[in-house]
Amino acid sequence: MKRIEMAEQLALKAHEGQVRKLSGEPYIVHPIAVANILKEAGFPEDVIIAGYLHDTIEDTDLDFIDIEKAFGKNVTDLVRENTEDKSKTWPERKQHTVEAIRTAPLEVKALIIADKLDNFESLKESFEQDGDDIWNKFKGDKQKQSWYYRSVAANALEGLDQEEIPEFFYTYKKMVDRFFV
């Protein structure tokens, strides 16, 4: 079995029984979507694998040792860069991401933006169905969510040359700018 298929199978098993907060659909659709965004943008295998596994540390019984044994240090480091410290408050975790993405290498930025893009698409769909009631499902209200998504979008472009910025970064930024007016 190829490494990418192994990562998908591991994510399927790890997230089994979990559902997404807003849509209620099986959680695995999110890691699959993130990996597909990275794959379509032409990122290397390790980045795609990290896309499948990016939420396993926060949301499942897997740990960094499990990921390193199966996929190596590079994948583990990519996942680590996208993993929030759940012992911190929502504002502390989000501020860390906003600051970290500014100076992160392209592969880390891509993993974070692919994750945020898929999350934002889910948020937008839920908003179209439920309106402002969706903000009750978040720790951060609409104003805080706006700050977070806009800050991530702006900082993701920092330090990159125009020609190396993947198109999905711009898609994410446009969606965020249009939604939070």
ZABA-943714 format. One record per residue: residue in one letter; x, y, z of N, C-alpha, C, O in turn. Coordinates in steps of 0.02 Angstrom, whole numbers, padded with zeros to 5 digits. Layout:
N
PT   r     n.xx     n.yy     n.zz    ca.xx    ca.yy    ca.zz     c.xx     c.yy     c.zz     o.xx     o.yy     o.zz
PT   A        X        Y        Z        X        Y        Z        X        Y        Z        X        Y        Z
...
***
This chain:
181
PT   r     n.xx     n.yy     n.zz    ca.xx    ca.yy    ca.zz     c.xx     c.yy     c.zz     o.xx     o.yy     o.zz
PT   M    00042   -00059    00000    00000    00000    00000    00045    00062    00000    00095    00065    00036
PT   K    00026    00111   -00040    00064    00173   -00043    00056    00214    00021    00006    00207    00057
PT   R    00105    00256    00034    00104    00297    00096    00042    00341    00100    00013    00348    00154
PT   I    00022    00371    00044   -00037    00415    00046   -00099    00374    00064   -00140    00397    00103
PT   E   -00105    00315    00034   -00163    00272    00050   -00161    00250    00123   -00212    00246    00156
PT   M   -00101    00236    00148   -00094    00218    00219   -00116    00275    00264   -00149    00264    00315
PT   A   -00098    00336    00246   -00118    00394    00286   -00193    00403    00286   -00223    00417    00337
PT   E   -00223    00394    00227   -00296    00400    00223   -00330    00347    00266   -00378    00362    00302
PT   Q   -00305    00286    00263   -00334    00232    00304   -00325    00245    00378   -00370    00232    00418
PT   L   -00267    00271    00397   -00255    00286    00467   -00303    00342    00491   -00331    00338    00545
PT   A   -00312    00393    00450   -00358    00447    00467   -00429    00422    00472   -00466    00441    00518
PT   L   -00449    00378    00425   -00517    00349    00427   -00529    00313    00493   -00580    00322    00525
PT   K   -00480    00272    00511   -00487    00233    00573   -00486    00279    00634   -00526    00271    00680
PT   A   -00439    00327    00635   -00432    00371    00693   -00493    00415    00705   -00512    00427    00762
PT   H   -00524    00438    00651   -00581    00484    00657   -00648    00447    00654   -00701    00479    00651
PT   E   -00647    00381    00655   -00708    00341    00651   -00758    00361    00705   -00740    00366    00764
PT   G   -00819    00374    00685   -00872    00392    00732   -00877    00466    00747   -00925    00488    00778
PT   Q   -00828    00505    00726   -00829    00577    00739   -00870    00612    00684   -00872    00590    00627
PT   V   -00902    00667    00704   -00940    00707    00656   -00918    00780    00660   -00891    00803    00711
PT   R   -00930    00816    00606   -00912    00887    00603   -00961    00928    00644   -01020    00913    00646
PT   K   -00934    00979    00677   -00973    01021    00723   -01033    01055    00688   -01088    01055    00716
PT   L   -01023    01082    00630   -01077    01120    00598   -01124    01077    00556   -01185    01085    00560
PT   S   -01095    01033    00515   -01137    00995    00468   -01162    00929    00494   -01213    00904    00471
PT   G   -01127    00901    00543   -01146    00835    00568   -01124    00778    00523   -01138    00720    00538
PT   E   -01090    00793    00468   -01066    00741    00423   -01006    00706    00454   -00975    00733    00500
PT   P   -00988    00646    00429   -00930    00611    00457   -00868    00656    00454   -00855    00688    00404
PT   Y   -00830    00657    00508   -00773    00702    00513   -00722    00691    00459   -00689    00738    00436
PT   I   -00714    00629    00437   -00662    00611    00389   -00666    00650    00324   -00616    00657    00289
PT   V   -00725    00676    00308   -00730    00716    00246   -00683    00776    00249   -00659    00799    00197
PT   H   -00670    00803    00308   -00626    00861    00315   -00553    00844    00299   -00523    00876    00256
PT   P   -00522    00794    00333   -00453    00778    00315   -00445    00757    00241   -00394    00772    00210
PT   I   -00495    00723    00214   -00492    00704    00143   -00492    00767    00100   -00454    00772    00052
PT   A   -00535    00814    00116   -00539    00877    00077   -00473    00915    00081   -00449    00941    00031
PT   V   -00444    00919    00141   -00380    00954    00150   -00326    00921    00108   -00288    00955    00073
PT   A   -00321    00855    00111   -00271    00819    00072   -00282    00830   -00003   -00234    00837   -00041
PT   N   -00345    00830   -00024   -00360    00841   -00095   -00340    00911   -00119   -00315    00919   -00175
PT   I   -00351    00961   -00078   -00330    01029   -00095   -00255    01030   -00106   -00231    01060   -00155
PT   L   -00218    00999   -00061   -00145    00997   -00066   -00122    00957   -00127   -00075    00976   -00162
PT   K   -00156    00901   -00140   -00139    00859   -00197   -00151    00897   -00263   -00108    00896   -00307
PT   E   -00208    00930   -00268   -00225    00967   -00329   -00178    01025   -00341   -00166    01045   -00398
PT   A   -00150    01053   -00287   -00103    01108   -00294   -00032    01084   -00309    00013    01124   -00320
PT   G   -00022    01018   -00310    00043    00990   -00329    00094    00985   -00274    00154    00982   -00287
PT   F    00072    00984   -00212    00119    00978   -00156    00147    00907   -00151    00115    00859   -00175
PT   P    00206    00899   -00121    00237    00834   -00115    00198    00786   -00070    00154    00807   -00031
PT   E    00214    00723   -00076    00181    00669   -00039    00176    00683    00036    00123    00673    00066
PT   D    00231    00705    00067    00230    00715    00139    00178    00768    00160    00147    00762    00212
PT   V    00169    00818    00119    00121    00871    00135    00050    00844    00129    00006    00859    00170
PT   I    00038    00804    00078   -00028    00773    00068   -00043    00725    00127   -00099    00725    00153
PT   I    00006    00686    00147   -00003    00641    00204   -00019    00682    00266   -00064    00664    00304
PT   A    00016    00737    00277    00002    00781    00334   -00069    00808    00330   -00102    00818    00381
PT   G   -00093    00820    00269   -00163    00842    00260   -00212    00791    00288   -00261    00810    00321
PT   Y   -00200    00728    00275   -00244    00676    00303   -00240    00672    00378   -00290    00658    00412
PT   L   -00181    00685    00406   -00169    00673    00477   -00170    00736    00520   -00158    00732    00580
PT   H   -00184    00794    00490   -00173    00858    00525   -00213    00866    00589   -00192    00904    00633
PT   D   -00270    00833    00597   -00312    00840    00657   -00307    00780    00704   -00341    00779    00755
PT   T   -00267    00732    00687   -00267    00670    00728   -00240    00681    00798   -00263    00649    00845
PT   I   -00192    00726    00806   -00163    00737    00873   -00215    00771    00918   -00222    00753    00976
PT   E   -00250    00821    00891   -00299    00858    00930   -00362    00817    00945   -00391    00823    00999
PT   D   -00382    00775    00898   -00449    00746    00901   -00454    00671    00907   -00509    00643    00909
PT   T   -00397    00636    00911   -00399    00563    00915   -00347    00539    00966   -00314    00578    00999
PT   D   -00341    00473    00971   -00293    00443    01018   -00222    00439    00990   -00176    00420    01026
PT   L   -00212    00457    00927   -00145    00454    00898   -00101    00507    00930   -00124    00560    00952
PT   D   -00036    00493    00931    00011    00544    00955    00067    00552    00904    00069    00516    00853
PT   F    00112    00598    00917    00166    00613    00869    00211    00552    00858    00237    00543    00803
PT   I    00220    00511    00909    00262    00452    00902    00231    00404    00851    00266    00375    00810
PT   D    00163    00396    00854    00129    00352    00805    00141    00377    00734    00155    00338    00689
PT   I    00134    00442    00725    00142    00471    00658    00214    00464    00634    00227    00448    00576
PT   E    00261    00477    00679    00332    00473    00659    00351    00401    00641    00387    00390    00593
PT   K    00327    00353    00679    00342    00282    00663    00315    00263    00594    00348    00228    00557
PT   A    00256    00287    00579    00224    00267    00516    00248    00309    00456    00252    00282    00400
PT   F    00263    00373    00466    00275    00417    00409    00338    00460    00413    00353    00496    00365
PT   G    00374    00457    00468    00437    00493    00472    00433    00562    00503    00379    00588    00517
PT   K    00492    00591    00512    00498    00654    00547    00467    00713    00508    00435    00756    00539
PT   N    00476    00715    00443    00450    00772    00405    00374    00777    00410    00348    00832    00423
PT   V    00339    00722    00402    00265    00722    00408    00247    00742    00479    00201    00782    00490
PT   T    00282    00715    00528    00268    00730    00598    00277    00805    00612    00236    00836    00646
PT   D    00330    00834    00586    00342    00906    00595    00288    00948    00562    00267    00998    00591
PT   L    00265    00928    00504    00211    00964    00470    00146    00961    00512    00113    01012    00522
PT   V    00130    00903    00537    00070    00895    00579    00078    00936    00643    00031    00969    00665
PT   R    00137    00934    00672    00150    00971    00734    00138    01046    00723    00110    01079    00766
PT   E    00159    01072    00666    00151    01144    00652    00078    01163    00644    00061    01222    00651
PT   N    00035    01115    00630   -00037    01129    00621   -00078    01109    00683   -00139    01117    00682
PT   T   -00045    01084    00734   -00081    01060    00794   -00083    01114    00847   -00032    01141    00866
PT   E   -00144    01128    00870   -00152    01177    00923   -00143    01145    00992   -00157    01086    01001
PT   D   -00119    01184    01038   -00111    01162    01107   -00178    01174    01142   -00194    01230    01161
PT   K   -00216    01121    01151   -00284    01126    01179   -00285    01147    01253   -00338    01160    01280
PT   S   -00226    01149    01285   -00225    01172    01355   -00229    01248    01358   -00240    01277    01412
PT   K   -00221    01281    01301   -00225    01354    01298   -00295    01376    01281   -00335    01337    01255
PT   T   -00310    01439    01294   -00376    01466    01279   -00384    01475    01203   -00335    01474    01166
PT   W   -00447    01484    01182   -00460    01495    01111   -00420    01554    01084   -00386    01547    01033
PT   P   -00422    01613    01117   -00383    01669    01091   -00307    01655    01088   -00274    01676    01041
PT   E   -00281    01620    01138   -00209    01604    01138   -00191    01558    01080   -00141    01568    01047
PT   R   -00233    01507    01069   -00220    01460    01014   -00223    01494    00946   -00180    01483    00904
PT   K   -00273    01536    00937   -00282    01570    00873   -00227    01621    00861   -00202    01629    00805
PT   Q   -00208    01657    00913   -00153    01706    00907   -00088    01670    00888   -00050    01696    00847
PT   H   -00076    01612    00916   -00017    01574    00899   -00017    01556    00825    00035    01564    00791
PT   T   -00073    01533    00798   -00077    01515    00727   -00065    01577    00684   -00028    01574    00635
PT   V   -00097    01632    00701   -00090    01694    00663   -00017    01716    00660    00007    01737    00608
PT   E    00018    01710    00716    00089    01730    00718    00134    01679    00683    00179    01697    00646
PT   A    00120    01615    00694    00163    01562    00666    00159    01560    00590    00210    01547    00557
PT   I    00101    01571    00561    00095    01565    00488    00134    01620    00452    00154    01611    00394
PT   R    00145    01675    00485    00182    01731    00453    00251    01710    00430    00273    01728    00376
PT   T    00287    01671    00471    00356    01654    00456    00365    01580    00438    00421    01557    00427
PT   A    00311    01543    00434    00315    01471    00419    00338    01460    00346    00327    01502    00303
PT   P    00369    01402    00334    00386    01385    00265    00322    01371    00224    00269    01358    00252
PT   L    00329    01373    00159    00271    01366    00113    00231    01303    00128    00169    01306    00128
PT   E    00263    01246    00140    00226    01183    00151    00182    01187    00214    00127    01161    00214
PT   V    00207    01220    00266    00167    01228    00327    00110    01277    00314    00053    01264    00334
PT   K    00125    01332    00281    00072    01380    00263    00017    01346    00222   -00042    01357    00234
PT   A    00038    01305    00174   -00011    01271    00131   -00056    01224    00171   -00116    01222    00159
PT   L   -00027    01187    00218   -00067    01142    00259   -00117    01182    00301   -00176    01163    00305
PT   I   -00095    01237    00330   -00140    01278    00371   -00195    01309    00328   -00253    01308    00348
PT   I   -00177    01336    00270   -00228    01368    00228   -00276    01316    00199   -00336    01330    00195
PT   A   -00252    01258    00180   -00298    01205    00155   -00348    01187    00210   -00407    01178    00196
PT   D   -00324    01181    00271   -00367    01166    00329   -00418    01222    00339   -00478    01209    00345
PT   K   -00395    01283    00340   -00440    01340    00351   -00489    01349    00294   -00547    01367    00305
PT   L   -00467    01337    00233   -00511    01343    00175   -00569    01294    00180   -00627    01313    00171
PT   D   -00555    01231    00195   -00609    01183    00202   -00654    01199    00261   -00715    01194    00256
PT   N   -00625    01219    00317   -00665    01239    00375   -00709    01299    00357   -00768    01301    00377
PT   F   -00681    01346    00321   -00719    01406    00304   -00776    01390    00256   -00831    01418    00262
PT   E   -00765    01344    00209   -00819    01324    00164   -00876    01293    00203   -00934    01305    00188
PT   S   -00860    01253    00254   -00911    01223    00297   -00948    01277    00336   -01009    01275    00342
PT   L   -00911    01325    00363   -00941    01380    00400   -00990    01419    00356   -01045    01436    00376
PT   K   -00968    01434    00295   -01009    01472    00248   -01074    01435    00231   -01128    01465    00229
PT   E   -01068    01370    00218   -01128    01330    00203   -01176    01330    00262   -01236    01337    00253
PT   S   -01150    01322    00321   -01192    01322    00381   -01224    01390    00392   -01282    01394    00413
PT   F   -01188    01443    00378   -01216    01510    00386   -01274    01520    00337   -01324    01551    00354
PT   E   -01266    01495    00276   -01320    01501    00226   -01383    01464    00249   -01438    01484    00232
PT   Q   -01375    01410    00287   -01432    01371    00312   -01460    01400    00377   -01521    01405    00385
PT   D   -01416    01418    00424   -01438    01435    00492   -01430    01508    00511   -01453    01528    00565
PT   G   -01398    01547    00469   -01389    01618    00485   -01344    01628    00545   -01300    01587    00559
PT   D   -01356    01682    00581   -01313    01700    00638   -01314    01650    00696   -01272    01655    00740
PT   D   -01361    01603    00696   -01362    01552    00748   -01298    01511    00750   -01281    01483    00802
PT   I   -01262    01507    00694   -01201    01465    00693   -01148    01491    00742   -01107    01452    00766
PT   W   -01149    01556    00756   -01096    01584    00800   -01102    01557    00871   -01053    01560    00909
PT   N   -01159    01530    00889   -01168    01499    00955   -01129    01433    00961   -01118    01409    01017
PT   K   -01108    01405    00904   -01071    01341    00905   -00996    01350    00911   -00959    01302    00913
PT   F   -00974    01413    00912   -00902    01428    00915   -00883    01459    00981   -00925    01490    01015
PT   K   -00820    01451    00999   -00795    01484    01059   -00784    01558    01045   -00790    01600    01090
PT   G   -00769    01575    00983   -00760    01644    00964   -00821    01668    00925   -00843    01634    00879
PT   D   -00849    01726    00943   -00907    01752    00908   -00889    01774    00837   -00832    01764    00815
PT   K   -00936    01804    00801   -00925    01822    00731   -00866    01871    00724   -00825    01864    00679
PT   Q   -00862    01919    00769   -00808    01968    00765   -00740    01934    00775   -00692    01950    00739
PT   K   -00736    01889    00823   -00673    01854    00835   -00656    01806    00778   -00598    01800    00758
PT   Q   -00706    01774    00751   -00694    01730    00693   -00670    01770    00633   -00625    01749    00597
PT   S   -00700    01829    00623   -00679    01873    00569   -00605    01891    00577   -00566    01887    00530
PT   W   -00586    01913    00637   -00517    01930    00650   -00471    01871    00635   -00419    01880    00603
PT   Y   -00490    01812    00657   -00448    01753    00649   -00439    01736    00575   -00382    01730    00552
PT   Y   -00494    01727    00539   -00490    01706    00469   -00454    01759    00427   -00414    01742    00384
PT   R   -00468    01823    00439   -00435    01877    00401   -00360    01879    00417   -00319    01888    00372
PT   S   -00342    01872    00480   -00271    01874    00500   -00232    01816    00470   -00176    01825    00447
PT   V   -00261    01757    00471   -00228    01699    00440   -00217    01712    00366   -00163    01699    00339
PT   A   -00269    01737    00332   -00264    01750    00260   -00209    01801    00245   -00169    01790    00199
PT   A   -00206    01854    00282   -00156    01906    00271   -00086    01880    00285   -00040    01892    00246
PT   N   -00077    01846    00341   -00010    01824    00360    00016    01766    00318    00076    01756    00315
PT   A   -00028    01728    00287   -00007    01672    00246    00034    01695    00186    00078    01659    00162
PT   L    00021    01755    00163    00055    01781    00104    00124    01811    00120    00165    01822    00076
PT   E    00135    01825    00184    00198    01856    00206    00258    01813    00187    00258    01752    00197
PT   G    00309    01845    00160    00372    01811    00146    00373    01766    00085    00423    01733    00071
PT   L    00318    01764    00047    00315    01722   -00013    00321    01765   -00075    00296    01821   -00078
PT   D    00355    01738   -00126    00357    01771   -00191    00291    01757   -00226    00262    01703   -00219
PT   Q    00269    01805   -00264    00204    01800   -00300    00197    01734   -00338    00143    01703   -00336
PT   E    00249    01713   -00371    00244    01653   -00414    00241    01588   -00375    00222    01536   -00404
PT   E    00258    01588   -00311    00255    01526   -00272    00190    01519   -00232    00179    01468   -00200
PT   I    00147    01570   -00233    00086    01567   -00194    00033    01525   -00231    00014    01541   -00287
PT   P    00011    01471   -00199   -00040    01428   -00231   -00106    01466   -00239   -00123    01510   -00199
PT   E   -00142    01450   -00291   -00206    01483   -00306   -00255    01477   -00248   -00294    01524   -00236
PT   F   -00255    01421   -00212   -00304    01413   -00158   -00294    01462   -00101   -00340    01474   -00062
PT   F   -00234    01492   -00094   -00223    01545   -00045   -00268    01605   -00062   -00300    01634   -00019
PT   Y   -00268    01622   -00127   -00309    01679   -00150   -00383    01663   -00145   -00423    01706   -00128
PT   T   -00402    01601   -00160   -00472    01580   -00154   -00495    01590   -00082   -00549    01617   -00069
PT   Y   -00454    01567   -00035   -00469    01574    00036   -00477    01648    00055   -00526    01667    00087
PT   K   -00429    01689    00035   -00430    01760    00053   -00493    01794    00024   -00525    01833    00059
PT   K   -00510    01780   -00038   -00570    01810   -00069   -00633    01789   -00033   -00677    01830   -00021
PT   M   -00638    01725   -00016   -00697    01700    00020   -00705    01735    00087   -00760    01757    00105
PT   V   -00650    01741    00123   -00652    01772    00189   -00671    01846    00183   -00713    01871    00220
PT   D   -00639    01881    00136   -00653    01953    00126   -00725    01965    00107   -00755    02014    00129
PT   R   -00754    01922    00065   -00824    01930    00044   -00873    01915    00101   -00925    01947    00108
PT   F   -00855    01865    00142   -00901    01842    00194   -00903    01892    00252   -00957    01911    00275
PT   F   -00845    01913    00275   -00841    01958    00332   -00836    02031    00308   -00782    02060    00309
PT   V   -00892    02058    00287   -00893    02129    00264   -00916    02175    00319   -00920    02236    00308
***
